[in-house]
Amino acid sequence: MFQQMGFGVAVALLLDATIVRSVLVPAAMKLLGDWNWYFPSWLAWVPELQVEGHEPAPPSNRPIPAE
């Protein structure tokens, strides 16, 4: 019985990894377009995280003070 369950889990994992994640998810993202990145307004309390960081400030023309 455990061998059958293991085989079933392996088949389900294979189907998930190949069909769902390589075909269905990219197709749905292409069809949704900009709506794919829609963020509901009622989730405004979630903090905004930027993984890539902020853009650096432009260099200023002020001289560096001597110490």
C-alpha positions, 0 to 999 in steps of 0.5 A: 500500500505504501508503495502505491502511495509513493508512486502516486505522489511521484506521479503527482509531483512530476505532473505538477512540475512539468505541466502546471509550472511550465505551461499553465502558470506562464500561459495564465500570466501572459493572458492576464497581462497587467492584471497579473500584478494587481494588488488589492487596495485593502492590502495597503497595510502590507509593508512595501519591500524592495528586494533590488533596493532603491535607486542611488541618489544622483551625485551632488556638485557640493565639495566634500568638507575637509576635516 
